[in-house]
Amino acid sequence: MKQVQNNIIEQGYVTTRVVTEEQDLRGGKLNLTVILGKVRNTIIADSGVVPRFTKLHALTAFTFEKGNLLNVRDIEQSLENLKRVPTAEANIEILPSEDELASVGDSDLKIYYAQGFPFRLSVGLDDAGSTSTGKYQANGTFSFDNLFSANDLFYTSFTHSLKTHNDDKGERANKSLSFYYSIPFGYWTVSASQSYSRYHQEVFGAFDNNYIYSGKSNTTKATLSYLLYRDSKRKTSISGGFWSRQSQNYIDGAEVDVQKRRMAGWEAGISHKEYLGNATFELSGSYKRGTGARGALSAPEEFWNEGTSRPQIITASIDFTQPFMLGEQAWQFNTGWNAQWNKTPLIAQDRFSIGGRYTVRGFDGELTLSGERGWLWRNELAWNVNRWGQQLYLALDGGRVMGRDAESRLGHHLMGTALGLRGGFSRFSYDVFVGKPLRKPTGFKTSHTVAGFNLNYHF
C-alpha cells in the first residue's frame, strides 16, 4: 500500500490518499480504497499596495479548475505563470477545504499575490559596436509588467551608437529599436517580437568622391509554445511560429536592388531542461524553413546556387551549469555548445558566424569567420567573490565554420580566452573583461588583446 501511495505522489497527486477499510483478509485478498484529492475553492489574497489581481490573471495563469484532481504540477505551472512578471510576488498554499459542501479529499488553494510598481527602466553603455558604424553604444529598455493584467510582459529597447575619435573617419551611425510581448495561457505561451535597425557610414572614394552607404532592416517573429511535460526534475516544451525578415541597402539614397532581401517562413523547435542535483542541463533543437509567404523575393545568389530565400536550417544547443563549493567559496562552471547545419545554400544573413564577445571571446568582432555550417563551444569558470554578488570569471571559447565556400575562406577555427568581472551594487550592474586570441587563421586581422565593458543602471 505504501508503494502505491508513493507512486501516486510521484505523479503529482499529493492530496490523493490510499486507505484500507475494515475487511476480511482470510481469502488472501486486500481491497484498497482511493480517496481522490480534488480542488474545491480558489482563495485570492492580494496584498499589493494597489490590488491588481483580476479575472485575467486567473484565466491566463491557472491550469486547474474547481473539481479537478489536485496535481502539484498544475500548481507549479500556475505559480510560474504568476511569477513570470519580475515585479510580482506570488505563492500558492494547499489548505483543507472549509466549504460546508466539500467532500473528503477536497482542498482549497490560497493564492498570495502582490504586484509592485509595474514600470521598469534601464539605461546602459557598452563598447560592443564596430568602428565602421560606432564602437560605443547607448541603450535603454522600458518594460511594462502586466500590461493587460494577464501575467503578460511587454518591453521596448532602443540602441544608438556614439561617434568617437576611435571610430573610422567620416559620418557614421547605427541604431535599432525592438518590441517584445508575451502572454501565458496555462501550459501555452504566445510571444511576438518586432525589431528595426538602421545604419549609415561614409565611404571615402578616389578624388574626394565620398558617398554614404546605408541600410535598414526589420524582423518579425510570432511564436506559440506548449509545455509538453514536467515533473519535479525536468520539463519539456515544444514551439512553432512564423518569421519574416526584410532589408534594403542604399548608396547616396539610391537603393541597391541586388542587395534587397525579403524572406518569410516558419520554425519549429523543442527544448528540455533537467535538474541534476544542484546542476542544470538544457537541450534544444529547431528547424527553420523559408517559404514564399509575405511576398518573399528570390535571392540573387540563387542564380549561382550560392543562397536562397527559402532556406532550410537546423540548429541545436546544449548547456550545462554546475555550482559547487571550494572551502567556503562559491564557484560555478558553465559550458555551452551551439551548432547549425544547412539543407540548402545560405545567404550571408543566415550563415553561422564566430568571433567576438557573444561568440568566441578574445576577439574584437571587427572581422568574423562565417559559414553555412558551424559550431561554437563556450566555457566559463566563475568565482562568487566572498559571496558579495560579484563574479570573477575565466572564459575559454572555440568555434569552427564549414560550408561550400571553404576554399575562399581565410580559415575554419577560432579560439580565444577572456578574464572578467561582473556583478552589481544596488541599481547598478556591470561586466568588464580583457581577452586575447589563442588560435586564428593566418591573415585574420584582430587585436592582440581586447577589452570591453557593459554598464547598466536600473530605475
C-alpha positions in Angstrom: 0.0 0.0 0.0 2.9 2.3 0.8 4.3 1.8 -2.7 1.0 2.5 -4.3 0.7 5.8 -2.3 4.3 6.8 -3.2 3.6 6.1 -6.9 0.6 8.4 -6.8 2.5 11.2 -5.0 5.3 10.9 -7.6 2.7 11.6 -10.3 1.9 14.9 -8.5 -1.4 13.9 -6.8 -0.2 14.9 -3.4 -3.6 15.1 -1.7 -4.9 11.8 -3.1 -4.8 9.0 -0.5 -4.9 5.2 -0.5 -6.5 3.7 2.6 -7.8 0.3 3.7 -11.2 -0.2 5.2 -12.2 -2.9 7.7 -12.3 -6.2 5.7 -11.9 -10.0 6.0 -8.4 -11.0 4.8 -8.9 -14.7 5.2 -9.5 -15.0 1.5 -6.0 -13.6 0.8 -7.3 -10.5 -0.9 -6.8 -6.9 0.2 -9.0 -4.1 -1.1 -7.6 -0.6 -1.3 -9.8 2.5 -1.4 -8.6 5.6 -3.2 -9.7 8.9 -1.8 -9.3 11.4 -4.7 -7.8 14.7 -3.8 -9.7 17.5 -5.7 -9.6 21.3 -6.0 -12.6 22.8 -4.2 -12.2 26.6 -4.0 -9.6 29.1 -5.0 -9.0 31.9 -2.5 -7.2 35.1 -3.6 -5.2 37.1 -1.1 -3.9 40.2 -2.9 -1.6 42.1 -0.6 -0.3 44.6 -3.1 -0.3 48.3 -2.3 -2.7 48.7 -5.2 -4.7 45.4 -5.5 -4.4 44.3 -9.2 -5.3 40.6 -9.3 -8.1 40.3 -11.9 -10.0 37.5 -13.7 -7.5 37.8 -16.5 -4.7 36.9 -14.0 -6.6 33.7 -13.1 -7.6 32.9 -16.7 -4.0 33.1 -18.1 -2.2 31.6 -15.1 -4.2 28.8 -13.6 -4.0 25.3 -15.1 -6.7 23.9 -12.7 -10.4 24.3 -12.2 -12.8 23.6 -9.4 -13.5 19.8 -9.3 -10.2 18.9 -11.0 -7.9 16.3 -9.4 -5.3 18.3 -7.5 -1.9 17.9 -9.1 1.2 19.7 -7.8 2.5 20.0 -11.4 -0.5 22.2 -12.2 0.1 24.3 -9.2 3.8 24.7 -10.1 2.9 25.8 -13.6 0.3 28.2 -12.3 2.8 29.7 -9.9 5.4 30.1 -12.7 2.8 32.0 -14.7 2.1 34.3 -11.8 5.8 34.9 -11.1 7.0 35.3 -14.7 6.5 39.1 -14.2 9.6 40.4 -12.4 7.6 43.0 -10.3 5.1 40.4 -9.0 5.4 38.1 -6.0 3.2 35.0 -5.6 2.8 31.8 -3.7 0.2 29.1 -3.6 -0.8 27.2 -0.4 -2.8 24.0 -0.3 -5.3 24.0 2.6 -8.0 21.5 3.8 -11.3 22.8 2.4 -13.6 24.6 4.8 -16.5 24.6 2.4 -19.6 23.0 4.0 -20.3 21.1 0.8 -16.7 19.8 0.5 -16.1 16.1 0.1 -13.4 14.1 1.8 -10.1 14.8 0.0 -11.1 18.3 -1.2 -8.6 21.1 -0.8 -8.7 24.9 -1.2 -5.9 26.7 -2.9 -5.0 30.0 -1.4 -3.2 32.4 -3.8 -0.9 35.0 -2.2 -0.2 37.8 -4.8 1.4 41.2 -4.7 2.1 43.4 -7.7 4.8 46.0 -7.3 5.3 49.1 -9.4 4.8 47.8 -12.9 7.1 50.0 -14.8 10.9 49.3 -15.2 13.5 51.4 -17.0 17.2 50.6 -17.5 19.9 52.6 -19.4 23.2 51.3 -20.4 26.5 51.9 -22.2 28.8 49.4 -23.9 31.5 49.1 -26.5 30.0 46.2 -28.4 29.7 48.1 -31.7 32.0 48.3 -34.7 34.4 51.1 -35.7 32.6 51.2 -39.1 29.3 52.4 -37.5 30.3 53.4 -34.0 32.1 51.4 -31.3 30.3 52.8 -28.3 26.6 52.3 -27.9 24.0 53.8 -25.6 20.9 51.7 -24.9 17.7 51.9 -23.0 14.9 49.4 -22.1 11.4 50.3 -20.9 9.2 47.5 -19.5 5.5 47.4 -18.6 4.7 44.3 -16.5 1.1 43.1 -16.5 0.2 45.4 -19.4 -3.3 43.9 -19.6 -3.3 42.4 -16.0 -2.8 39.0 -17.6 0.6 38.0 -16.4 1.9 39.4 -19.7 5.2 41.0 -20.4 6.0 44.0 -22.7 9.2 45.8 -23.3 10.8 48.0 -25.9 14.5 48.6 -26.3 16.5 51.3 -28.2 20.2 51.3 -29.1 22.2 54.1 -30.7 25.9 54.3 -31.5 28.0 57.2 -30.1 30.6 58.6 -32.5 34.1 58.9 -31.1 37.6 59.7 -32.4 38.4 55.9 -32.3 35.9 55.1 -34.9 36.6 55.2 -38.6 36.6 58.7 -40.0 33.6 60.3 -41.6 29.9 60.3 -40.9 28.6 57.0 -39.4 25.9 55.7 -37.0 23.9 52.7 -36.1 20.6 52.5 -34.3 18.0 49.8 -33.5 14.5 49.6 -32.0 12.7 46.5 -30.8 9.4 45.5 -29.2 8.5 42.3 -27.4 5.3 40.9 -25.9 4.3 37.6 -24.4 1.3 36.2 -22.5 0.7 32.7 -21.0 -2.4 30.6 -21.2 -1.9 27.8 -18.7 0.6 25.5 -20.3 0.7 27.6 -23.5 2.6 30.8 -24.2 2.2 33.3 -27.0 5.0 35.7 -27.9 5.7 38.2 -30.6 8.6 40.5 -31.4 9.4 43.2 -33.9 12.8 44.8 -34.5 14.1 47.6 -36.7 17.7 48.7 -37.4 19.3 51.4 -39.5 22.9 52.3 -40.2 25.0 54.5 -42.4 28.7 55.1 -43.0 30.7 57.4 -45.1 32.9 55.7 -47.7 35.9 57.5 -49.0 36.4 57.3 -52.7 39.0 58.5 -55.2 39.4 62.2 -55.8 37.4 63.1 -52.7 34.4 61.4 -54.2 32.9 60.3 -50.9 29.5 58.6 -50.7 27.1 57.4 -47.9 26.4 53.7 -47.8 23.3 53.0 -45.6 20.9 50.2 -44.9 17.8 49.3 -43.0 16.2 46.0 -41.9 13.2 44.8 -39.9 12.4 41.4 -38.5 9.1 40.0 -37.2 8.5 36.8 -35.2 5.5 35.2 -33.6 5.8 32.0 -31.6 3.4 29.6 -29.8 4.9 27.3 -27.2 3.5 24.4 -25.1 4.8 22.8 -22.0 4.6 19.1 -23.1 5.8 17.5 -19.8 7.0 18.4 -16.4 7.8 16.7 -13.1 9.9 17.5 -10.1 13.2 17.2 -12.0 12.6 18.0 -15.7 10.3 19.8 -18.2 10.0 19.6 -22.0 8.5 22.2 -24.3 7.7 22.4 -28.0 7.2 25.5 -30.1 6.2 26.7 -33.5 6.0 30.0 -35.2 6.4 32.3 -38.1 9.1 34.8 -39.0 9.8 37.4 -41.7 12.9 39.5 -42.5 13.4 42.4 -44.8 16.4 44.6 -45.7 17.5 47.2 -48.1 20.8 49.0 -48.8 21.4 52.4 -50.4 24.3 54.4 -51.9 23.6 58.1 -51.5 19.9 57.4 -51.1 19.6 55.2 -54.2 18.6 51.6 -53.5 21.0 48.8 -54.4 18.4 46.4 -55.9 20.7 43.4 -56.0 21.1 43.6 -52.2 17.3 43.8 -51.4 16.0 41.0 -49.3 12.5 39.9 -48.3 12.1 36.5 -46.7 9.5 34.7 -44.6 8.8 31.2 -43.3 8.1 29.0 -40.2 10.1 27.5 -37.4 9.5 24.6 -35.1 11.5 23.6 -32.0 11.8 21.5 -28.9 13.6 22.2 -25.6 14.3 20.2 -22.5 15.5 21.2 -19.0 16.8 18.7 -16.5 17.8 19.3 -12.8 20.6 17.0 -11.8 21.0 17.7 -8.1 22.0 21.4 -8.0 23.2 21.2 -11.6 21.2 22.2 -14.6 21.2 20.6 -18.1 19.4 22.1 -21.0 19.0 20.8 -24.6 17.2 22.4 -27.5 16.8 22.0 -31.3 15.0 23.7 -34.1 14.2 23.5 -37.8 13.7 26.7 -39.7 12.3 26.9 -43.2 11.7 29.7 -45.6 8.6 29.9 -47.8 7.1 32.3 -50.3 4.9 34.0 -47.7 4.6 37.8 -47.4 5.8 38.5 -50.9 9.2 36.8 -50.4 11.7 37.8 -53.1 14.1 35.4 -54.8 17.7 35.9 -53.7 20.1 37.0 -56.4 22.5 34.3 -55.2 20.1 31.6 -56.3 21.3 32.1 -59.9 24.7 30.8 -58.9 23.3 28.3 -56.4 25.0 30.3 -53.6 22.0 31.1 -51.5 18.2 31.0 -51.4 15.2 33.0 -49.9 13.8 29.6 -48.8 16.5 28.3 -46.5 16.3 25.1 -44.5 18.3 25.4 -41.3 18.7 23.0 -38.4 20.1 24.3 -35.0 21.0 22.6 -31.7 22.3 23.7 -28.4 23.4 22.1 -25.2 24.1 23.9 -21.9 25.3 22.6 -18.5 25.7 24.6 -15.3 27.2 23.2 -12.1 27.6 25.4 -9.0 29.9 24.0 -6.3 31.8 24.9 -3.2 35.6 25.0 -2.6 36.1 25.5 1.1 33.7 28.4 2.0 33.8 29.9 -1.5 31.0 29.6 -4.1 32.0 28.7 -7.6 30.1 27.9 -10.8 31.1 26.1 -14.0 29.2 26.6 -17.3 29.7 25.0 -20.7 27.5 25.6 -23.7 27.6 24.2 -27.3 25.7 25.6 -30.3 25.6 24.3 -33.8 24.0 24.9 -37.2 23.5 22.7 -40.2 22.1 23.7 -43.6 19.9 21.7 -46.1 20.1 24.5 -48.7 22.7 27.1 -49.8 22.6 30.1 -47.5 22.9 33.8 -48.0 25.2 35.8 -45.7 22.5 36.8 -43.2 21.7 33.1 -42.5 25.2 31.8 -42.1 26.9 30.8 -38.8 29.4 33.4 -37.6 32.1 33.3 -34.9 34.5 35.9 -33.5 33.5 38.5 -30.8 32.2 38.8 -27.2 29.0 37.0 -28.0 30.6 34.0 -29.7 34.3 33.4 -29.3 35.6 35.7 -26.7 39.1 37.2 -27.1 38.3 38.7 -30.5 37.3 42.3 -31.2 34.5 41.4 -33.6 35.6 43.7 -36.4 36.2 40.6 -38.5 34.4 37.3 -38.2 34.5 33.8 -39.8 31.2 32.6 -41.2 30.0 29.5 -43.0 26.8 27.7 -43.8 27.5 25.2 -41.0 29.4 25.5 -37.8 29.6 25.0 -34.1 30.5 27.1 -31.1 31.7 25.9 -27.7 31.8 28.4 -24.7 33.2 27.5 -21.3 33.3 29.6 -18.2 34.6 29.2 -14.6 33.3 31.8 -12.2 34.0 32.6 -8.6 31.5 34.4 -6.5 33.9 36.7 -4.7 33.3 36.2 -1.0 29.6 35.8 -1.9 29.3 39.6 -2.4 27.4 39.2 -5.6 30.5 40.0 -7.7 31.8 37.2 -10.1 35.3 36.9 -11.3 35.3 34.6 -14.4 37.7 32.9 -16.8 36.4 32.0 -20.2 37.7 29.7 -22.9 35.8 29.6 -26.2 36.3 27.9 -29.6 34.4 27.5 -32.8 34.5 26.2 -36.3 32.7 27.1 -39.5 32.2 25.0 -42.7 30.4 25.2 -46.0 30.6 25.1 -49.7 32.8 28.3 -49.9 35.5 26.7 -47.7 38.3 27.3 -50.3 37.7 31.1 -50.4 37.6 31.5 -46.6 40.6 32.6 -44.5 40.2 29.6 -42.3 37.9 27.5 -40.2 38.8 27.7 -36.5 38.9 30.4 -33.8 39.8 30.0 -30.1 40.1 32.7 -27.5 40.1 33.4 -23.8 38.9 36.2 -21.5 39.2 37.2 -17.9 36.3 39.4 -16.5 34.5 40.7 -13.5 30.7 41.2 -13.4 28.1 42.0 -10.7 26.3 45.0 -9.3 25.7 47.3 -6.5 22.2 48.5 -5.7 20.7 49.5 -9.1 24.0 49.4 -11.0 25.3 46.4 -12.8 28.4 45.9 -14.9 30.6 43.5 -16.9 34.2 44.3 -17.7 36.7 42.0 -19.3 40.0 41.6 -21.1 40.8 38.8 -23.6 43.1 37.6 -26.3 43.0 35.3 -29.3 44.6 31.9 -28.8 44.1 30.5 -32.3 43.2 32.1 -35.6 43.9 31.6 -39.3 46.8 33.4 -41.0 45.6 36.7 -42.3 42.7 37.0 -39.9 43.1 40.6 -38.6 42.2 41.2 -35.0 43.6 43.0 -31.9 46.3 41.2 -30.0 44.4 41.9 -26.8 40.8 43.1 -26.4 39.0 44.9 -23.5 35.3 45.5 -23.2 32.6 46.7 -20.8 28.8 46.8 -20.4 27.4 49.2 -17.8 23.7 49.4 -16.8 21.6 51.4 -14.4 18.1 50.2 -13.4 15.5 52.6 -12.2 
